[in-house]
Amino acid sequence: MSFAETPTGRIYVESHGQGPPLIIVPSFGATTRTYRGLLPNLTETHRVLLYDVRGMGRSDDLPQGSTIKAMADDVAAVLDHVGVQRASVLGGSMGAIIARQFAVDHRDRLDRLVLITPPIWPSRYRACINDMLRDLLAACKPNRFMRYMVHLTLSPDFVNKHPNVVEQMIEGINVTPREAETMARLLRGAVGFDGVPGMAEMDAPTLIIAGKLDIFTPPSQARRLHAELPNARLIVMDGVAHTPFIERSAETFAAVRTFLTDASAVVQAREPDTGETHP
């Protein structure tokens, strides 16, 4: 546990395991607490770096006028702090937006890129989803909002078949007032996102994982990104919504580990999307 010092505040950082560095960029509403339970899936092969985005967990407040570019620069600041020049980056949902920006702005520091259920381009549909979430957060207490979010990010079958797992996830949520305000600011558009110019020229090996039932980032977004990247692999999981690493944990992390560690996982041409779950 330590803090990366930046001109605009401190960023809380954790380092777990040994091996090639892999930094996890948190998704919306997530902190280092969210990912600790997932570490055994990755620390056998990698040194995993966790951090709290500004305004969440132990990091300092989200500065006024923050942008996605500034949040991507924070990823570089974390790497500087732990003495890592080059790392693989994994981001899910909002974290995938930040990870993609890092891939463009700091491409010399990127080894491999993993994007899970990534929002790709602004759209009327996504704007409507953001408006819904903003209104929901304003209308209820933060922990209740996150309870709804847990259900919305999972497929109906998973919620119905695994109620104990869902309740365990909810019991682990404890949103502070400051974190609630940060989430509200993000939903109000405090950190604007208008796509990532230059992404199509990013040639780092990339793994994209999408869920066929994802209402937040439909798989069409992932397919569009896959078609644009010259060195990408796409996995679309049947029966899965916005959180593959929860619903199909073993398959998801097997695919990620294979991609990160096996040289043959680096594709040199676009592979077809079969809709199957394969590494």
C-alpha positions in Angstrom: 0.0 0.0 0.0 1.4 3.4 -1.0 0.5 6.6 -2.7 1.6 8.0 -6.1 2.1 11.7 -5.7 1.0 13.9 -8.6 0.6 17.7 -9.0 -3.1 17.3 -8.5 -3.2 14.9 -5.6 -2.4 11.4 -4.4 -3.4 8.1 -6.0 -3.7 5.1 -3.7 -1.8 2.1 -5.1 -1.4 -1.6 -4.2 1.0 -4.2 -5.7 0.3 -8.0 -5.5 2.3 -11.0 -6.7 5.4 -11.3 -8.8 6.0 -11.4 -12.6 5.3 -9.2 -15.6 3.3 -6.1 -14.5 -0.4 -5.9 -15.1 -2.4 -2.9 -14.0 -6.1 -3.0 -13.6 -8.0 0.2 -14.3 -11.2 0.3 -12.2 -14.7 0.4 -13.6 -17.4 2.8 -12.6 -18.0 2.7 -8.9 -15.2 0.3 -8.2 -12.2 0.6 -5.9 -9.2 -1.7 -5.0 -11.7 -3.4 -2.6 -13.6 -4.6 -5.7 -10.7 -6.5 -7.2 -8.9 -8.1 -4.3 -11.1 -11.2 -4.5 -10.1 -11.6 -8.2 -6.4 -11.5 -7.5 -5.7 -15.3 -7.2 -6.8 -15.6 -10.8 -3.9 -13.4 -12.0 -1.1 -13.2 -9.3 0.2 -16.7 -10.1 1.6 -15.3 -13.4 1.7 -11.5 -12.9 2.5 -8.7 -10.6 -0.9 -7.1 -10.4 -1.2 -3.3 -9.7 -4.5 -2.0 -8.3 -5.3 1.6 -7.7 -8.2 3.9 -6.8 -9.3 6.4 -9.4 -9.6 10.0 -8.1 -12.5 10.5 -5.8 -12.9 6.8 -5.0 -11.4 4.7 -2.2 -8.3 6.2 -0.7 -7.3 8.4 -3.6 -7.7 12.2 -3.4 -10.7 13.9 -4.9 -11.4 14.0 -8.6 -10.1 17.4 -9.7 -12.4 19.9 -11.4 -12.1 19.8 -15.1 -10.8 16.2 -15.2 -10.8 14.4 -18.6 -10.3 10.9 -19.8 -6.8 11.9 -20.9 -6.0 13.1 -17.4 -7.3 9.8 -16.0 -5.1 7.9 -18.5 -2.2 10.0 -17.3 -2.9 8.8 -13.8 -2.3 5.2 -15.0 1.2 6.4 -16.2 1.7 8.1 -12.8 1.0 4.8 -11.0 3.5 3.0 -13.2 6.1 5.7 -12.4 5.4 5.3 -8.7 6.1 1.6 -8.7 9.1 1.9 -11.0 7.5 0.1 -14.0 8.2 1.4 -17.5 6.0 -1.0 -19.5 3.0 -3.0 -18.5 -0.1 -4.8 -19.7 -3.4 -3.0 -19.0 -6.8 -4.5 -18.2 -9.9 -2.3 -18.0 -13.5 -3.1 -17.8 -16.5 -0.8 -18.7 -15.4 2.8 -17.7 -11.9 1.3 -17.0 -11.8 0.2 -20.6 -12.3 3.8 -21.8 -9.4 4.9 -19.7 -7.3 2.0 -20.8 -7.9 2.8 -24.4 -6.8 6.4 -23.9 -3.7 5.2 -22.2 -3.0 2.9 -25.1 -3.0 5.9 -27.5 -1.3 8.5 -25.3 1.3 6.2 -23.7 1.7 3.5 -26.4 5.4 3.1 -25.6 4.5 1.9 -22.1 1.9 -0.6 -23.2 2.6 -4.3 -23.5 -0.8 -5.9 -24.0 -4.3 -4.6 -23.7 -7.4 -6.3 -22.3 -10.8 -4.6 -22.7 -13.8 -6.1 -21.0 -17.3 -5.0 -22.1 -15.8 -1.7 -23.4 -17.9 1.4 -24.2 -16.5 2.5 -27.5 -18.2 5.5 -29.1 -20.8 8.0 -27.8 -24.3 7.2 -28.9 -27.9 8.1 -28.1 -28.4 4.8 -26.5 -25.4 5.2 -24.1 -26.5 8.7 -23.3 -29.9 7.4 -22.3 -28.4 4.7 -20.1 -26.2 7.4 -18.4 -29.3 9.6 -17.8 -31.1 6.7 -16.3 -28.3 5.9 -13.9 -27.8 9.6 -13.0 -31.5 9.9 -12.1 -31.5 6.6 -10.2 -28.5 7.7 -8.1 -30.2 11.0 -7.4 -33.4 9.3 -6.3 -32.0 6.7 -3.8 -29.2 6.1 -1.3 -25.8 5.2 -2.8 -25.7 1.7 -1.5 -29.2 1.0 -2.8 -28.1 2.4 -6.2 -25.2 0.0 -6.2 -27.6 -2.9 -5.3 -29.6 -2.0 -8.5 -26.3 -1.8 -10.5 -25.2 -5.2 -9.4 -28.5 -6.7 -10.7 -28.4 -4.7 -14.0 -24.8 -5.7 -14.8 -25.6 -9.5 -14.4 -27.7 -11.6 -16.7 -31.2 -12.6 -15.5 -30.3 -16.3 -15.4 -27.2 -15.6 -13.2 -29.3 -13.5 -10.8 -32.0 -16.2 -10.5 -29.6 -19.1 -10.3 -27.0 -17.7 -7.9 -28.8 -15.5 -5.4 -26.2 -16.2 -2.7 -23.4 -14.9 -4.9 -25.4 -11.8 -5.8 -26.1 -11.1 -2.1 -22.4 -11.6 -1.2 -21.5 -9.0 -3.9 -24.1 -6.6 -2.5 -23.0 -7.1 1.2 -19.4 -6.1 0.2 -20.6 -2.7 -1.1 -20.2 0.3 1.2 -20.3 3.6 -0.8 -19.1 6.7 1.1 -20.7 10.1 0.5 -17.6 11.3 -1.3 -17.6 8.2 -3.6 -21.3 8.8 -4.3 -20.6 12.4 -5.3 -17.8 11.2 -7.6 -20.1 8.8 -9.4 -22.7 11.5 -9.7 -20.2 13.8 -11.3 -19.1 11.1 -13.7 -22.7 10.5 -14.7 -23.3 14.2 -15.2 -20.5 14.2 -17.7 -17.8 15.8 -15.5 -15.3 13.6 -17.4 -16.3 13.9 -21.0 -15.8 11.1 -23.5 -15.9 11.6 -27.2 -14.0 8.5 -28.4 -10.3 8.0 -28.7 -8.8 9.4 -31.9 -5.8 7.4 -33.0 -7.1 4.1 -31.6 -7.1 2.4 -35.0 -3.4 3.0 -35.3 -2.8 1.3 -31.9 -1.1 -2.0 -32.8 -0.5 -3.5 -29.4 -2.0 -7.0 -29.0 -5.5 -6.6 -27.7 -8.1 -8.9 -26.2 -11.7 -7.8 -26.3 -14.3 -9.6 -24.2 -18.0 -8.8 -24.6 -21.3 -10.2 -23.2 -24.2 -10.9 -25.6 -26.7 -9.8 -23.0 -24.9 -6.6 -22.0 -27.4 -3.7 -21.8 -24.7 -1.1 -20.9 -22.3 -1.8 -23.7 -23.9 -4.0 -26.4 -21.5 -6.4 -28.2 -21.9 -4.4 -31.4 -19.6 -1.9 -29.8 -16.9 -4.5 -29.2 -17.3 -5.9 -32.8 -16.8 -2.4 -34.2 -13.6 -1.9 -32.2 -12.4 -5.4 -33.2 -12.9 -4.6 -36.9 -10.8 -1.4 -36.5 -7.8 -2.8 -34.6 -5.0 -4.5 -36.6 -3.9 -6.9 -33.8 -7.0 -7.9 -31.8 -8.9 -10.9 -30.7 -12.6 -10.8 -29.8 -14.6 -13.1 -27.5 -18.3 -12.7 -27.3 -19.8 -14.8 -24.4 -23.3 -16.2 -24.8 -25.7 -15.8 -21.9 -23.4 -13.2 -20.2 -24.1 -9.5 -19.5 -21.8 -6.8 -18.3 -19.5 -8.7 -15.9 -18.0 -11.8 -17.6 -15.4 -12.1 -14.8 -18.3 -12.7 -12.4 -20.7 -14.8 -14.5 -18.1 -16.9 -16.3 -15.1 -16.3 -14.0 -13.0 -19.4 -14.9 -13.4 -19.0 -18.7 -12.8 -15.3 -18.6 -9.6 -15.5 -16.6 -8.4 -18.5 -18.5 -8.7 -16.4 -21.7 -6.9 -13.5 -20.1 -4.1 -15.6 -18.7 -3.6 -17.3 -22.1 -3.6 -14.0 -23.9 -1.1 -12.4 -21.5 1.3 -15.3 -21.3 1.2 -17.3 -24.5 3.1 -15.9 -27.5 0.7 -17.7 -29.8 -2.1 -15.6 -28.4 -0.8 -12.6 -30.2 -2.7 -12.5 -33.4 -1.3 -10.9 -36.6 -4.7 -10.6 -38.4 -8.2 -10.1 -37.3 -10.0 -13.3 -36.2 -13.7 -13.9 -36.9 -16.2 -13.5 -34.0 -17.8 -16.9 -33.6 -19.8 -15.9 -30.5 -18.1 -18.7 -28.6 -16.0 -18.5 -25.4 -12.6 -19.6 -26.4 -9.1 -18.3 -25.3 
